[in-house]
Amino acid sequence: MAKIKNSVYDLLKGKFLIEEDSFKNWRFIFFIVGLVMLMIASGHNSDKKVMEIAKLNKEIKELRAEFVDTRSISMKMKLESTIKTKVVEIGLMPSENPPQVIRVTSKKLN
């Protein structure tokens, strides 16, 4: 039990970092620190992409709503009743005489 207790104290004091063969321990620590930094950078990068995707999805929804609204306004403007009211405001009236068909016959010259 005393051996485990001493090894725990040595670990807490950091003896493994100051002993003669501590160079391999330092290399391992630097390797682990590098991996941790890489993992943190990767996490930040993925969070940034998720935020950008959410922003683009919100923009898509807004543009889709604007498209539907514009299409409904366009459909209302194409209705005959809407066109009649706009034309009456200008001062044009619908024709009381129905249109007549004009037929042109042409003779071929030899």
Phi and psi restraints in degrees (range 20) as a CNS / XPLOR table:
assign (resid 1 and name C) (resid 2 and name N)
       (resid 2 and name CA) (resid 2 and name C) 1.0 -67.6 20.0 2
assign (resid 2 and name N) (resid 2 and name CA)
       (resid 2 and name C) (resid 3 and name N) 1.0 -32.1 20.0 2
assign (resid 2 and name C) (resid 3 and name N)
       (resid 3 and name CA) (resid 3 and name C) 1.0 -65.5 20.0 2
assign (resid 3 and name N) (resid 3 and name CA)
       (resid 3 and name C) (resid 4 and name N) 1.0 -42.0 20.0 2
assign (resid 3 and name C) (resid 4 and name N)
       (resid 4 and name CA) (resid 4 and name C) 1.0 -66.2 20.0 2
assign (resid 4 and name N) (resid 4 and name CA)
       (resid 4 and name C) (resid 5 and name N) 1.0 -40.2 20.0 2
assign (resid 4 and name C) (resid 5 and name N)
       (resid 5 and name CA) (resid 5 and name C) 1.0 -63.2 20.0 2
assign (resid 5 and name N) (resid 5 and name CA)
       (resid 5 and name C) (resid 6 and name N) 1.0 -43.3 20.0 2
assign (resid 5 and name C) (resid 6 and name N)
       (resid 6 and name CA) (resid 6 and name C) 1.0 -66.1 20.0 2
assign (resid 6 and name N) (resid 6 and name CA)
       (resid 6 and name C) (resid 7 and name N) 1.0 -38.9 20.0 2
assign (resid 6 and name C) (resid 7 and name N)
       (resid 7 and name CA) (resid 7 and name C) 1.0 -68.6 20.0 2
assign (resid 7 and name N) (resid 7 and name CA)
       (resid 7 and name C) (resid 8 and name N) 1.0 -33.6 20.0 2
assign (resid 7 and name C) (resid 8 and name N)
       (resid 8 and name CA) (resid 8 and name C) 1.0 -68.0 20.0 2
assign (resid 8 and name N) (resid 8 and name CA)
       (resid 8 and name C) (resid 9 and name N) 1.0 -42.3 20.0 2
assign (resid 8 and name C) (resid 9 and name N)
       (resid 9 and name CA) (resid 9 and name C) 1.0 -63.0 20.0 2
assign (resid 9 and name N) (resid 9 and name CA)
       (resid 9 and name C) (resid 10 and name N) 1.0 -41.8 20.0 2
assign (resid 9 and name C) (resid 10 and name N)
       (resid 10 and name CA) (resid 10 and name C) 1.0 -62.6 20.0 2
assign (resid 10 and name N) (resid 10 and name CA)
       (resid 10 and name C) (resid 11 and name N) 1.0 -39.1 20.0 2
assign (resid 10 and name C) (resid 11 and name N)
       (resid 11 and name CA) (resid 11 and name C) 1.0 -65.5 20.0 2
assign (resid 11 and name N) (resid 11 and name CA)
       (resid 11 and name C) (resid 12 and name N) 1.0 -44.6 20.0 2
assign (resid 11 and name C) (resid 12 and name N)
       (resid 12 and name CA) (resid 12 and name C) 1.0 -66.6 20.0 2
assign (resid 12 and name N) (resid 12 and name CA)
       (resid 12 and name C) (resid 13 and name N) 1.0 -34.4 20.0 2
assign (resid 12 and name C) (resid 13 and name N)
       (resid 13 and name CA) (resid 13 and name C) 1.0 -75.9 20.0 2
assign (resid 13 and name N) (resid 13 and name CA)
       (resid 13 and name C) (resid 14 and name N) 1.0 -20.2 20.0 2
assign (resid 13 and name C) (resid 14 and name N)
       (resid 14 and name CA) (resid 14 and name C) 1.0 85.9 20.0 2
assign (resid 14 and name N) (resid 14 and name CA)
       (resid 14 and name C) (resid 15 and name N) 1.0 28.1 20.0 2
assign (resid 14 and name C) (resid 15 and name N)
       (resid 15 and name CA) (resid 15 and name C) 1.0 -62.9 20.0 2
assign (resid 15 and name N) (resid 15 and name CA)
       (resid 15 and name C) (resid 16 and name N) 1.0 -28.7 20.0 2
assign (resid 15 and name C) (resid 16 and name N)
       (resid 16 and name CA) (resid 16 and name C) 1.0 -68.0 20.0 2
assign (resid 16 and name N) (resid 16 and name CA)
       (resid 16 and name C) (resid 17 and name N) 1.0 -13.5 20.0 2
assign (resid 16 and name C) (resid 17 and name N)
       (resid 17 and name CA) (resid 17 and name C) 1.0 -94.3 20.0 2
assign (resid 17 and name N) (resid 17 and name CA)
       (resid 17 and name C) (resid 18 and name N) 1.0 -16.3 20.0 2
assign (resid 17 and name C) (resid 18 and name N)
       (resid 18 and name CA) (resid 18 and name C) 1.0 -116.1 20.0 2
assign (resid 18 and name N) (resid 18 and name CA)
       (resid 18 and name C) (resid 19 and name N) 1.0 1.5 20.0 2
assign (resid 18 and name C) (resid 19 and name N)
       (resid 19 and name CA) (resid 19 and name C) 1.0 -74.3 20.0 2
assign (resid 19 and name N) (resid 19 and name CA)
       (resid 19 and name C) (resid 20 and name N) 1.0 173.7 20.0 2
assign (resid 19 and name C) (resid 20 and name N)
       (resid 20 and name CA) (resid 20 and name C) 1.0 -63.9 20.0 2
assign (resid 20 and name N) (resid 20 and name CA)
       (resid 20 and name C) (resid 21 and name N) 1.0 -41.2 20.0 2
assign (resid 20 and name C) (resid 21 and name N)
       (resid 21 and name CA) (resid 21 and name C) 1.0 -95.3 20.0 2
assign (resid 21 and name N) (resid 21 and name CA)
       (resid 21 and name C) (resid 22 and name N) 1.0 32.1 20.0 2
assign (resid 21 and name C) (resid 22 and name N)
       (resid 22 and name CA) (resid 22 and name C) 1.0 -78.6 20.0 2
assign (resid 22 and name N) (resid 22 and name CA)
       (resid 22 and name C) (resid 23 and name N) 1.0 -10.3 20.0 2
assign (resid 22 and name C) (resid 23 and name N)
       (resid 23 and name CA) (resid 23 and name C) 1.0 -59.8 20.0 2
assign (resid 23 and name N) (resid 23 and name CA)
       (resid 23 and name C) (resid 24 and name N) 1.0 -41.2 20.0 2
assign (resid 23 and name C) (resid 24 and name N)
       (resid 24 and name CA) (resid 24 and name C) 1.0 -66.4 20.0 2
assign (resid 24 and name N) (resid 24 and name CA)
       (resid 24 and name C) (resid 25 and name N) 1.0 -32.0 20.0 2
assign (resid 24 and name C) (resid 25 and name N)
       (resid 25 and name CA) (resid 25 and name C) 1.0 -67.9 20.0 2
assign (resid 25 and name N) (resid 25 and name CA)
       (resid 25 and name C) (resid 26 and name N) 1.0 -42.6 20.0 2
assign (resid 25 and name C) (resid 26 and name N)
       (resid 26 and name CA) (resid 26 and name C) 1.0 -63.1 20.0 2
assign (resid 26 and name N) (resid 26 and name CA)
       (resid 26 and name C) (resid 27 and name N) 1.0 -42.2 20.0 2
assign (resid 26 and name C) (resid 27 and name N)
       (resid 27 and name CA) (resid 27 and name C) 1.0 -59.7 20.0 2
assign (resid 27 and name N) (resid 27 and name CA)
       (resid 27 and name C) (resid 28 and name N) 1.0 -43.9 20.0 2
assign (resid 27 and name C) (resid 28 and name N)
       (resid 28 and name CA) (resid 28 and name C) 1.0 -63.8 20.0 2
assign (resid 28 and name N) (resid 28 and name CA)
       (resid 28 and name C) (resid 29 and name N) 1.0 -41.5 20.0 2
assign (resid 28 and name C) (resid 29 and name N)
       (resid 29 and name CA) (resid 29 and name C) 1.0 -63.4 20.0 2
assign (resid 29 and name N) (resid 29 and name CA)
       (resid 29 and name C) (resid 30 and name N) 1.0 -44.7 20.0 2
assign (resid 29 and name C) (resid 30 and name N)
       (resid 30 and name CA) (resid 30 and name C) 1.0 -62.8 20.0 2
assign (resid 30 and name N) (resid 30 and name CA)
       (resid 30 and name C) (resid 31 and name N) 1.0 -37.4 20.0 2
assign (resid 30 and name C) (resid 31 and name N)
       (resid 31 and name CA) (resid 31 and name C) 1.0 -62.4 20.0 2
assign (resid 31 and name N) (resid 31 and name CA)
       (resid 31 and name C) (resid 32 and name N) 1.0 -45.4 20.0 2
assign (resid 31 and name C) (resid 32 and name N)
       (resid 32 and name CA) (resid 32 and name C) 1.0 -64.8 20.0 2
assign (resid 32 and name N) (resid 32 and name CA)
       (resid 32 and name C) (resid 33 and name N) 1.0 -41.9 20.0 2
assign (resid 32 and name C) (resid 33 and name N)
       (resid 33 and name CA) (resid 33 and name C) 1.0 -62.9 20.0 2
assign (resid 33 and name N) (resid 33 and name CA)
       (resid 33 and name C) (resid 34 and name N) 1.0 -41.4 20.0 2
assign (resid 33 and name C) (resid 34 and name N)
       (resid 34 and name CA) (resid 34 and name C) 1.0 -61.2 20.0 2
assign (resid 34 and name N) (resid 34 and name CA)
       (resid 34 and name C) (resid 35 and name N) 1.0 -43.7 20.0 2
assign (resid 34 and name C) (resid 35 and name N)
       (resid 35 and name CA) (resid 35 and name C) 1.0 -63.6 20.0 2
assign (resid 35 and name N) (resid 35 and name CA)
       (resid 35 and name C) (resid 36 and name N) 1.0 -39.9 20.0 2
assign (resid 35 and name C) (resid 36 and name N)
       (resid 36 and name CA) (resid 36 and name C) 1.0 -64.5 20.0 2
assign (resid 36 and name N) (resid 36 and name CA)
       (resid 36 and name C) (resid 37 and name N) 1.0 -42.8 20.0 2
assign (resid 36 and name C) (resid 37 and name N)
       (resid 37 and name CA) (resid 37 and name C) 1.0 -64.5 20.0 2
assign (resid 37 and name N) (resid 37 and name CA)
       (resid 37 and name C) (resid 38 and name N) 1.0 -39.4 20.0 2
assign (resid 37 and name C) (resid 38 and name N)
       (resid 38 and name CA) (resid 38 and name C) 1.0 -63.7 20.0 2
assign (resid 38 and name N) (resid 38 and name CA)
       (resid 38 and name C) (resid 39 and name N) 1.0 -40.4 20.0 2
assign (resid 38 and name C) (resid 39 and name N)
       (resid 39 and name CA) (resid 39 and name C) 1.0 -66.9 20.0 2
assign (resid 39 and name N) (resid 39 and name CA)
       (resid 39 and name C) (resid 40 and name N) 1.0 -40.4 20.0 2
assign (resid 39 and name C) (resid 40 and name N)
       (resid 40 and name CA) (resid 40 and name C) 1.0 -65.1 20.0 2
assign (resid 40 and name N) (resid 40 and name CA)
       (resid 40 and name C) (resid 41 and name N) 1.0 -43.5 20.0 2
assign (resid 40 and name C) (resid 41 and name N)
       (resid 41 and name CA) (resid 41 and name C) 1.0 -63.5 20.0 2
assign (resid 41 and name N) (resid 41 and name CA)
       (resid 41 and name C) (resid 42 and name N) 1.0 -39.5 20.0 2
assign (resid 41 and name C) (resid 42 and name N)
       (resid 42 and name CA) (resid 42 and name C) 1.0 -64.6 20.0 2
assign (resid 42 and name N) (resid 42 and name CA)
       (resid 42 and name C) (resid 43 and name N) 1.0 -39.8 20.0 2
assign (resid 42 and name C) (resid 43 and name N)
       (resid 43 and name CA) (resid 43 and name C) 1.0 -63.4 20.0 2
assign (resid 43 and name N) (resid 43 and name CA)
       (resid 43 and name C) (resid 44 and name N) 1.0 -43.0 20.0 2
assign (resid 43 and name C) (resid 44 and name N)
       (resid 44 and name CA) (resid 44 and name C) 1.0 -64.8 20.0 2
assign (resid 44 and name N) (resid 44 and name CA)
       (resid 44 and name C) (resid 45 and name N) 1.0 -40.1 20.0 2
assign (resid 44 and name C) (resid 45 and name N)
       (resid 45 and name CA) (resid 45 and name C) 1.0 -64.0 20.0 2
assign (resid 45 and name N) (resid 45 and name CA)
       (resid 45 and name C) (resid 46 and name N) 1.0 -43.5 20.0 2
assign (resid 45 and name C) (resid 46 and name N)
       (resid 46 and name CA) (resid 46 and name C) 1.0 -67.8 20.0 2
assign (resid 46 and name N) (resid 46 and name CA)
       (resid 46 and name C) (resid 47 and name N) 1.0 -37.1 20.0 2
assign (resid 46 and name C) (resid 47 and name N)
       (resid 47 and name CA) (resid 47 and name C) 1.0 -62.3 20.0 2
assign (resid 47 and name N) (resid 47 and name CA)
       (resid 47 and name C) (resid 48 and name N) 1.0 -40.7 20.0 2
assign (resid 47 and name C) (resid 48 and name N)
       (resid 48 and name CA) (resid 48 and name C) 1.0 -61.9 20.0 2
assign (resid 48 and name N) (resid 48 and name CA)
       (resid 48 and name C) (resid 49 and name N) 1.0 -41.5 20.0 2
assign (resid 48 and name C) (resid 49 and name N)
       (resid 49 and name CA) (resid 49 and name C) 1.0 -68.4 20.0 2
assign (resid 49 and name N) (resid 49 and name CA)
       (resid 49 and name C) (resid 50 and name N) 1.0 -37.9 20.0 2
assign (resid 49 and name C) (resid 50 and name N)
       (resid 50 and name CA) (resid 50 and name C) 1.0 -64.4 20.0 2
assign (resid 50 and name N) (resid 50 and name CA)
       (resid 50 and name C) (resid 51 and name N) 1.0 -40.6 20.0 2
assign (resid 50 and name C) (resid 51 and name N)
       (resid 51 and name CA) (resid 51 and name C) 1.0 -64.8 20.0 2
assign (resid 51 and name N) (resid 51 and name CA)
       (resid 51 and name C) (resid 52 and name N) 1.0 -40.2 20.0 2
assign (resid 51 and name C) (resid 52 and name N)
       (resid 52 and name CA) (resid 52 and name C) 1.0 -65.8 20.0 2
assign (resid 52 and name N) (resid 52 and name CA)
       (resid 52 and name C) (resid 53 and name N) 1.0 -39.8 20.0 2
assign (resid 52 and name C) (resid 53 and name N)
       (resid 53 and name CA) (resid 53 and name C) 1.0 -63.6 20.0 2
assign (resid 53 and name N) (resid 53 and name CA)
       (resid 53 and name C) (resid 54 and name N) 1.0 -41.9 20.0 2
assign (resid 53 and name C) (resid 54 and name N)
       (resid 54 and name CA) (resid 54 and name C) 1.0 -62.8 20.0 2
assign (resid 54 and name N) (resid 54 and name CA)
       (resid 54 and name C) (resid 55 and name N) 1.0 -41.2 20.0 2
assign (resid 54 and name C) (resid 55 and name N)
       (resid 55 and name CA) (resid 55 and name C) 1.0 -64.5 20.0 2
assign (resid 55 and name N) (resid 55 and name CA)
       (resid 55 and name C) (resid 56 and name N) 1.0 -42.3 20.0 2
assign (resid 55 and name C) (resid 56 and name N)
       (resid 56 and name CA) (resid 56 and name C) 1.0 -67.7 20.0 2
assign (resid 56 and name N) (resid 56 and name CA)
       (resid 56 and name C) (resid 57 and name N) 1.0 -36.9 20.0 2
assign (resid 56 and name C) (resid 57 and name N)
       (resid 57 and name CA) (resid 57 and name C) 1.0 -64.5 20.0 2
assign (resid 57 and name N) (resid 57 and name CA)
       (resid 57 and name C) (resid 58 and name N) 1.0 -39.0 20.0 2
assign (resid 57 and name C) (resid 58 and name N)
       (resid 58 and name CA) (resid 58 and name C) 1.0 -64.2 20.0 2
assign (resid 58 and name N) (resid 58 and name CA)
       (resid 58 and name C) (resid 59 and name N) 1.0 -41.8 20.0 2
assign (resid 58 and name C) (resid 59 and name N)
       (resid 59 and name CA) (resid 59 and name C) 1.0 -65.0 20.0 2
assign (resid 59 and name N) (resid 59 and name CA)
       (resid 59 and name C) (resid 60 and name N) 1.0 -37.7 20.0 2
assign (resid 59 and name C) (resid 60 and name N)
       (resid 60 and name CA) (resid 60 and name C) 1.0 -62.6 20.0 2
assign (resid 60 and name N) (resid 60 and name CA)
       (resid 60 and name C) (resid 61 and name N) 1.0 -43.5 20.0 2
assign (resid 60 and name C) (resid 61 and name N)
       (resid 61 and name CA) (resid 61 and name C) 1.0 -62.5 20.0 2
assign (resid 61 and name N) (resid 61 and name CA)
       (resid 61 and name C) (resid 62 and name N) 1.0 -41.9 20.0 2
assign (resid 61 and name C) (resid 62 and name N)
       (resid 62 and name CA) (resid 62 and name C) 1.0 -64.7 20.0 2
assign (resid 62 and name N) (resid 62 and name CA)
       (resid 62 and name C) (resid 63 and name N) 1.0 -43.3 20.0 2
assign (resid 62 and name C) (resid 63 and name N)
       (resid 63 and name CA) (resid 63 and name C) 1.0 -66.9 20.0 2
assign (resid 63 and name N) (resid 63 and name CA)
       (resid 63 and name C) (resid 64 and name N) 1.0 -36.4 20.0 2
assign (resid 63 and name C) (resid 64 and name N)
       (resid 64 and name CA) (resid 64 and name C) 1.0 -65.5 20.0 2
assign (resid 64 and name N) (resid 64 and name CA)
       (resid 64 and name C) (resid 65 and name N) 1.0 -41.1 20.0 2
assign (resid 64 and name C) (resid 65 and name N)
       (resid 65 and name CA) (resid 65 and name C) 1.0 -64.8 20.0 2
assign (resid 65 and name N) (resid 65 and name CA)
       (resid 65 and name C) (resid 66 and name N) 1.0 -40.7 20.0 2
assign (resid 65 and name C) (resid 66 and name N)
       (resid 66 and name CA) (resid 66 and name C) 1.0 -64.3 20.0 2
assign (resid 66 and name N) (resid 66 and name CA)
       (resid 66 and name C) (resid 67 and name N) 1.0 -39.0 20.0 2
assign (resid 66 and name C) (resid 67 and name N)
       (resid 67 and name CA) (resid 67 and name C) 1.0 -63.0 20.0 2
assign (resid 67 and name N) (resid 67 and name CA)
       (resid 67 and name C) (resid 68 and name N) 1.0 -45.4 20.0 2
assign (resid 67 and name C) (resid 68 and name N)
       (resid 68 and name CA) (resid 68 and name C) 1.0 -63.8 20.0 2
assign (resid 68 and name N) (resid 68 and name CA)
       (resid 68 and name C) (resid 69 and name N) 1.0 -41.7 20.0 2
assign (resid 68 and name C) (resid 69 and name N)
       (resid 69 and name CA) (resid 69 and name C) 1.0 -63.3 20.0 2
assign (resid 69 and name N) (resid 69 and name CA)
       (resid 69 and name C) (resid 70 and name N) 1.0 -45.4 20.0 2
assign (resid 69 and name C) (resid 70 and name N)
       (resid 70 and name CA) (resid 70 and name C) 1.0 -65.4 20.0 2
assign (resid 70 and name N) (resid 70 and name CA)
       (resid 70 and name C) (resid 71 and name N) 1.0 -38.9 20.0 2
assign (resid 70 and name C) (resid 71 and name N)
       (resid 71 and name CA) (resid 71 and name C) 1.0 -65.1 20.0 2
assign (resid 71 and name N) (resid 71 and name CA)
       (resid 71 and name C) (resid 72 and name N) 1.0 -39.4 20.0 2
assign (resid 71 and name C) (resid 72 and name N)
       (resid 72 and name CA) (resid 72 and name C) 1.0 -68.2 20.0 2
assign (resid 72 and name N) (resid 72 and name CA)
       (resid 72 and name C) (resid 73 and name N) 1.0 -38.2 20.0 2
assign (resid 72 and name C) (resid 73 and name N)
       (resid 73 and name CA) (resid 73 and name C) 1.0 -63.8 20.0 2
assign (resid 73 and name N) (resid 73 and name CA)
       (resid 73 and name C) (resid 74 and name N) 1.0 -42.3 20.0 2
assign (resid 73 and name C) (resid 74 and name N)
       (resid 74 and name CA) (resid 74 and name C) 1.0 -62.5 20.0 2
assign (resid 74 and name N) (resid 74 and name CA)
       (resid 74 and name C) (resid 75 and name N) 1.0 -41.1 20.0 2
assign (resid 74 and name C) (resid 75 and name N)
       (resid 75 and name CA) (resid 75 and name C) 1.0 -64.3 20.0 2
assign (resid 75 and name N) (resid 75 and name CA)
       (resid 75 and name C) (resid 76 and name N) 1.0 -39.1 20.0 2
assign (resid 75 and name C) (resid 76 and name N)
       (resid 76 and name CA) (resid 76 and name C) 1.0 -66.1 20.0 2
assign (resid 76 and name N) (resid 76 and name CA)
       (resid 76 and name C) (resid 77 and name N) 1.0 -36.8 20.0 2
assign (resid 76 and name C) (resid 77 and name N)
       (resid 77 and name CA) (resid 77 and name C) 1.0 -69.5 20.0 2
assign (resid 77 and name N) (resid 77 and name CA)
       (resid 77 and name C) (resid 78 and name N) 1.0 -23.8 20.0 2
assign (resid 77 and name C) (resid 78 and name N)
       (resid 78 and name CA) (resid 78 and name C) 1.0 -82.6 20.0 2
assign (resid 78 and name N) (resid 78 and name CA)
       (resid 78 and name C) (resid 79 and name N) 1.0 -12.5 20.0 2
assign (resid 78 and name C) (resid 79 and name N)
       (resid 79 and name CA) (resid 79 and name C) 1.0 -65.3 20.0 2
assign (resid 79 and name N) (resid 79 and name CA)
       (resid 79 and name C) (resid 80 and name N) 1.0 145.3 20.0 2
assign (resid 79 and name C) (resid 80 and name N)
       (resid 80 and name CA) (resid 80 and name C) 1.0 -62.8 20.0 2
assign (resid 80 and name N) (resid 80 and name CA)
       (resid 80 and name C) (resid 81 and name N) 1.0 -38.8 20.0 2
assign (resid 80 and name C) (resid 81 and name N)
       (resid 81 and name CA) (resid 81 and name C) 1.0 -64.5 20.0 2
assign (resid 81 and name N) (resid 81 and name CA)
       (resid 81 and name C) (resid 82 and name N) 1.0 -39.0 20.0 2
assign (resid 81 and name C) (resid 82 and name N)
       (resid 82 and name CA) (resid 82 and name C) 1.0 -65.9 20.0 2
assign (resid 82 and name N) (resid 82 and name CA)
       (resid 82 and name C) (resid 83 and name N) 1.0 -42.0 20.0 2
assign (resid 82 and name C) (resid 83 and name N)
       (resid 83 and name CA) (resid 83 and name C) 1.0 -64.5 20.0 2
assign (resid 83 and name N) (resid 83 and name CA)
       (resid 83 and name C) (resid 84 and name N) 1.0 -40.9 20.0 2
assign (resid 83 and name C) (resid 84 and name N)
       (resid 84 and name CA) (resid 84 and name C) 1.0 -60.8 20.0 2
assign (resid 84 and name N) (resid 84 and name CA)
       (resid 84 and name C) (resid 85 and name N) 1.0 -44.9 20.0 2
assign (resid 84 and name C) (resid 85 and name N)
       (resid 85 and name CA) (resid 85 and name C) 1.0 -65.3 20.0 2
assign (resid 85 and name N) (resid 85 and name CA)
       (resid 85 and name C) (resid 86 and name N) 1.0 -38.3 20.0 2
assign (resid 85 and name C) (resid 86 and name N)
       (resid 86 and name CA) (resid 86 and name C) 1.0 -66.2 20.0 2
assign (resid 86 and name N) (resid 86 and name CA)
       (resid 86 and name C) (resid 87 and name N) 1.0 -39.7 20.0 2
assign (resid 86 and name C) (resid 87 and name N)
       (resid 87 and name CA) (resid 87 and name C) 1.0 -69.7 20.0 2
assign (resid 87 and name N) (resid 87 and name CA)
       (resid 87 and name C) (resid 88 and name N) 1.0 -38.2 20.0 2
assign (resid 87 and name C) (resid 88 and name N)
       (resid 88 and name CA) (resid 88 and name C) 1.0 -64.6 20.0 2
assign (resid 88 and name N) (resid 88 and name CA)
       (resid 88 and name C) (resid 89 and name N) 1.0 -36.9 20.0 2
assign (resid 88 and name C) (resid 89 and name N)
       (resid 89 and name CA) (resid 89 and name C) 1.0 -61.7 20.0 2
assign (resid 89 and name N) (resid 89 and name CA)
       (resid 89 and name C) (resid 90 and name N) 1.0 -34.8 20.0 2
assign (resid 89 and name C) (resid 90 and name N)
       (resid 90 and name CA) (resid 90 and name C) 1.0 -73.9 20.0 2
assign (resid 90 and name N) (resid 90 and name CA)
       (resid 90 and name C) (resid 91 and name N) 1.0 -28.2 20.0 2
assign (resid 90 and name C) (resid 91 and name N)
       (resid 91 and name CA) (resid 91 and name C) 1.0 115.1 20.0 2
assign (resid 91 and name N) (resid 91 and name CA)
       (resid 91 and name C) (resid 92 and name N) 1.0 5.9 20.0 2
assign (resid 91 and name C) (resid 92 and name N)
       (resid 92 and name CA) (resid 92 and name C) 1.0 -89.7 20.0 2
assign (resid 92 and name N) (resid 92 and name CA)
       (resid 92 and name C) (resid 93 and name N) 1.0 142.2 20.0 2
assign (resid 92 and name C) (resid 93 and name N)
       (resid 93 and name CA) (resid 93 and name C) 1.0 -117.9 20.0 2
assign (resid 93 and name N) (resid 93 and name CA)
       (resid 93 and name C) (resid 94 and name N) 1.0 152.9 20.0 2
assign (resid 93 and name C) (resid 94 and name N)
       (resid 94 and name CA) (resid 94 and name C) 1.0 -67.4 20.0 2
assign (resid 94 and name N) (resid 94 and name CA)
       (resid 94 and name C) (resid 95 and name N) 1.0 150.0 20.0 2
assign (resid 94 and name C) (resid 95 and name N)
       (resid 95 and name CA) (resid 95 and name C) 1.0 -69.8 20.0 2
assign (resid 95 and name N) (resid 95 and name CA)
       (resid 95 and name C) (resid 96 and name N) 1.0 139.1 20.0 2
assign (resid 95 and name C) (resid 96 and name N)
       (resid 96 and name CA) (resid 96 and name C) 1.0 -88.9 20.0 2
assign (resid 96 and name N) (resid 96 and name CA)
       (resid 96 and name C) (resid 97 and name N) 1.0 -22.2 20.0 2
assign (resid 96 and name C) (resid 97 and name N)
       (resid 97 and name CA) (resid 97 and name C) 1.0 -96.6 20.0 2
assign (resid 97 and name N) (resid 97 and name CA)
       (resid 97 and name C) (resid 98 and name N) 1.0 134.9 20.0 2
assign (resid 97 and name C) (resid 98 and name N)
       (resid 98 and name CA) (resid 98 and name C) 1.0 -68.6 20.0 2
assign (resid 98 and name N) (resid 98 and name CA)
       (resid 98 and name C) (resid 99 and name N) 1.0 155.3 20.0 2
assign (resid 98 and name C) (resid 99 and name N)
       (resid 99 and name CA) (resid 99 and name C) 1.0 -66.7 20.0 2
assign (resid 99 and name N) (resid 99 and name CA)
       (resid 99 and name C) (resid 100 and name N) 1.0 149.0 20.0 2
assign (resid 99 and name C) (resid 100 and name N)
       (resid 100 and name CA) (resid 100 and name C) 1.0 -110.6 20.0 2
assign (resid 100 and name N) (resid 100 and name CA)
       (resid 100 and name C) (resid 101 and name N) 1.0 146.3 20.0 2
assign (resid 100 and name C) (resid 101 and name N)
       (resid 101 and name CA) (resid 101 and name C) 1.0 -90.0 20.0 2
assign (resid 101 and name N) (resid 101 and name CA)
       (resid 101 and name C) (resid 102 and name N) 1.0 129.2 20.0 2
assign (resid 101 and name C) (resid 102 and name N)
       (resid 102 and name CA) (resid 102 and name C) 1.0 -105.6 20.0 2
assign (resid 102 and name N) (resid 102 and name CA)
       (resid 102 and name C) (resid 103 and name N) 1.0 124.1 20.0 2
assign (resid 102 and name C) (resid 103 and name N)
       (resid 103 and name CA) (resid 103 and name C) 1.0 -110.5 20.0 2
assign (resid 103 and name N) (resid 103 and name CA)
       (resid 103 and name C) (resid 104 and name N) 1.0 131.5 20.0 2
assign (resid 103 and name C) (resid 104 and name N)
       (resid 104 and name CA) (resid 104 and name C) 1.0 -113.8 20.0 2
assign (resid 104 and name N) (resid 104 and name CA)
       (resid 104 and name C) (resid 105 and name N) 1.0 124.4 20.0 2
assign (resid 104 and name C) (resid 105 and name N)
       (resid 105 and name CA) (resid 105 and name C) 1.0 -110.4 20.0 2
assign (resid 105 and name N) (resid 105 and name CA)
       (resid 105 and name C) (resid 106 and name N) 1.0 134.2 20.0 2
assign (resid 105 and name C) (resid 106 and name N)
       (resid 106 and name CA) (resid 106 and name C) 1.0 -121.8 20.0 2
assign (resid 106 and name N) (resid 106 and name CA)
       (resid 106 and name C) (resid 107 and name N) 1.0 144.2 20.0 2
assign (resid 106 and name C) (resid 107 and name N)
       (resid 107 and name CA) (resid 107 and name C) 1.0 -99.6 20.0 2
assign (resid 107 and name N) (resid 107 and name CA)
       (resid 107 and name C) (resid 108 and name N) 1.0 137.2 20.0 2
assign (resid 107 and name C) (resid 108 and name N)
       (resid 108 and name CA) (resid 108 and name C) 1.0 -83.7 20.0 2
assign (resid 108 and name N) (resid 108 and name CA)
       (resid 108 and name C) (resid 109 and name N) 1.0 131.5 20.0 2
assign (resid 108 and name C) (resid 109 and name N)
       (resid 109 and name CA) (resid 109 and name C) 1.0 -91.4 20.0 2
assign (resid 109 and name N) (resid 109 and name CA)
       (resid 109 and name C) (resid 110 and name N) 1.0 134.5 20.0 2
